[in-house]
Structures are given as C-alpha cells and as structure tokens.
Amino acid sequence: MTSLQTSRSPAPDGSIDPPLDAIRRKVESGIRLSVEDGLTLMRTPDAWTVCSLADRVRRRMHGELAWYNVNKHINYSNICALSCSFCAFHRKRDQDGAYEYSLDDIRREAAAAIEAGATEVHIVGGLHPWLPFEYYTDMMRAIHEVAPTLHIKAFTAVEIVHLARISKRGRDGYEGIKAVLGDLKDAGLGSLPGGGAEVFDDRVHDEAFKGKIRGDVWLDVHRAAHELGLNTNATMLYGHVERMEERVGHMIQLRRQQDRALADWAADRGIASQRDSEENTEDAIVLTGPSEQYPNGRLPQPGQTRMGWFQTIVPLPFIPDNSELQHLPGPIGLENLRMIAVMRLMLDNIPHMKAFWIMHTLDMAQFMLQNGANDIDGTVVWYDITKVEGAGTHQETTVKDLQRAIREAGFVPKERDTLYRPVLRNGHEWTIES
C-alpha cells in the first residue's frame, strides 16, 4: 500500500459540496460544530471533503506521529448474565465454550504479558453471576504481584455497575459506583476502557441492548472515574439499528461530559472556552483549532490536573457474527472511514482517535490514519469479544507490522503507554521517555 499525498484538496477536482463550505470555515477557525453540522457530515455525498477536513484536524493535533502500544488483552470469562442480541461472545455456564479464569490463570497471563514486553493489560469480560466482588480486586492485586510495571486498563462501565450490585452498593447509585471504582483503584486499576457505550439512545437500547445499562448510567460511571483521577476511553458501536441523528447525539453527549472534565485544566493552560450552541453555554473546550489558540500546549497530559478525562475515542463497527442481529449487514469500507472522520471533527475535545485494527483489519486502519485517526492500537494477542468475520480469538500482530503499517500510511510510528507517554524500549525492557 502506498500513502496518499499528505495535503489533500477538498476533492479531486477542487470542488466541494456547498453545505460543507460553512463547516470548512468553522474547522479552519477552530469553532465547535453543531448537531446540524454533524448530520451534514454524515449525509453529504462529498465524503472526500469530510475525510480531508478530519485529516487536517488530525495533523494539527498530532503532526506526523501515529501511536501504537504493546499490549495484551485478557477476557477473564465469557459467562454473562445478559443475552444481548448483538453479542456472539456471551455464554451461560453450562454452554459449550463457556470459560472463567482462576486467579492463577490471571497471574500466568500477566507474566506472559511481561515476557512479551507489554506495557498494558486490557481486561474485560461477561457479567459473571457468581464470582464475588473480591475476585475482581484480587485480580488487580494478583497482576501487580507478578507484573508491577503493567498498567491495568479494565472493566467496562457495564461491568462496573454489575460490580456495584454484587458488592451490595448498587442501591447507593452514583456514590456506590464511585466507591467500587475507588476500591478497584486502590487494588491497582489504572484506567477504564470504553466498551459498553453502544449508542446513547433509549430507543436503540430497547431494541438492541435491552437489559444493559443506558447511556446516562454509562456516562455516570466514567464521570465517577474522572473524579477519582482515572482516565478513560469512549466508544460507539455503530452500523446496526441506530439512525444518523442518534449517532450524532451520542457524540454530543460525550463532548459535553468532556467539557466538564477539562474545564479546570483548560483554565490553568489559558485555553479560552467557546460557545456551545446546542447547550446554550459558554464553556466548550475545543482542542482542534489553529496552533496559536494553544500557547501553553494543546493536549492534556498526565499530572496536569486532579481530574481524569476521556483520552481516546474508539469507533467500533457492528460485526454481525452469529448474533441475533446477524441479518443486518454491518458497515464496511467508506462508512467506516466516514465515521472516523466525522467523530474526529465533532469530538473536538477528545485528544486521541483510535483505529482499532482488530475490528477493521490492519489494512483498513492504515486508511483511517489518513482520515482522522492517530492511533492504531497494539499487539493485542488475544481478543474474544468481536472480530472481523473468520478471525479467531488468537489475533496478534507484531511491533514491526504496526510500525510498517504506520509508515506505509505516511506517518512516523511512536510507541506509547496507556496514558500516551512516549516509551523508550530495549527489547522487552522499557521506560517512559522523559
């Protein structure tokens, strides 16, 4: 694969879909886009200009760098109390293929991660009906026993709510969720992944994710994590039963919560807030404008504030697999590129955009780096949740493959840790670049 030219005109013939012209001017000036702008970006036939604008923003924020990491996924159990119609991962305890890891299994996985030079373990699983809350805190401690340098990114918001219930703190609402997160943090939890968000809309949840937590609860979990100083990721699972309006609405809700998470940091850095026309407020924090708007640095860094924030957005395409929604085609190709681009433009205060190669293929992730993404994820090794049709659970790529994919896309590869600190590596040994 050869890289596209690094500076693209609005379209191959220099033209632009007229409704995009006002959006282009906003993007050039670093002005927050509206819901109507988002819908225009989703519906215009001029996908070239949409992707070109996202590439421009991506290069403003990150230059020629593209990040990867050395990580290992651990799916500790596929036994789940829920039976979501979109999910081919879950099993009941007596079903073929059901599994659950012991703490010794977890220790072996963590030791293998260290042996492979990983800086991170990414841990998620089903909502196991019988495992006690202590299993999860003991899991954190067991990992740190054998692998004290590993960052633990673990548990979706859905899992955190489940842990609040089994720890008898579910009735305490937000404070119960925060207490559970505090216990997990004390045991070694470093950050939260973004899974379980799906699409923040009650109609969509009732049709495709009934029984799962709704968007307001997902946002509460991440707000509690941010208040405890934990950074988190955010996702959107698109391409099933949702409408374009619901996709854009999901982005708006993420954006508003991030405004609140970054408010103190932005004030300390001298970044002026903007008007948010959707909320009729003057507290929008925009990170995608021209460089002169950020004299003290554009992106939040670890240690600059007591609050955590959404550090990465990860668009996830719905993959039918053998789920109850397998009659739906799922998104491919151009729609996936458009989603990456639109989310980069609309989510103007989330620093990083990830092209999750496991669900797109590494080849497609290269194109996504040219259309808004600045992160290609990591080596992974094992992923048992959702994958491209025909792929097995052992899905691994090498650092050389990741670096090559980034270079072929026209960017400079750089290894990071979970918090986007540059990594210096000597074989399996690594340190954080000062």
Sequence and secondary structure as in RCSB ss.txt:
>XXXX:A:sequence
MTSLQTSRSPAPDGSIDPPLDAIRRKVESGIRLSVEDGLTLMRTPDAWTVCSLADRVRRRMHGELAWYNVNKHIN
YSNICALSCSFCAFHRKRDQDGAYEYSLDDIRREAAAAIEAGATEVHIVGGLHPWLPFEYYTDMMRAIHEVAPTL
HIKAFTAVEIVHLARISKRGRDGYEGIKAVLGDLKDAGLGSLPGGGAEVFDDRVHDEAFKGKIRGDVWLDVHRAA
HELGLNTNATMLYGHVERMEERVGHMIQLRRQQDRALADWAADRGIASQRDSEENTEDAIVLTGPSEQYPNGRLP
QPGQTRMGWFQTIVPLPFIPDNSELQHLPGPIGLENLRMIAVMRLMLDNIPHMKAFWIMHTLDMAQFMLQNGAND
IDGTVVWYDITKVEGAGTHQETTVKDLQRAIREAGFVPKERDTLYRPVLRNGHEWTIES
>XXXX:A:secstr
     SS  SSTTS   THHHHHHHHHHHT    HHHHHHHHH S HHHHHHHHHHHHHHHHTTEEEEE EEEEE
 B B S   TT SS B TTSTT  B  HHHHHHHHHHHHHTT SEEEEE    SS  HHHHHHHHHHHHHH TT 
EEEE  HHHHHHHHHHTT GGGHHHHHHHHHHHHHHHT  EE  TT   S HHHHHHHSTTS  HHHHHHHHHHH
HHTT EEEEEEEESSS  HHHHHHHHHHHHHHHHHHHHHHHHHHT   EEETTTTEEEE   SS GGG TT SS 
 TTS SS  EEEEEEEE   TTSTTTTS    HHHHHHHHHHHHHH TT  EEB  HHHH HHHHHHHHTTT  E
EEE EEE  S  STT  SEEE  HHHHHHHHHHTT EEEEB TTS BEEEETTEEEE  
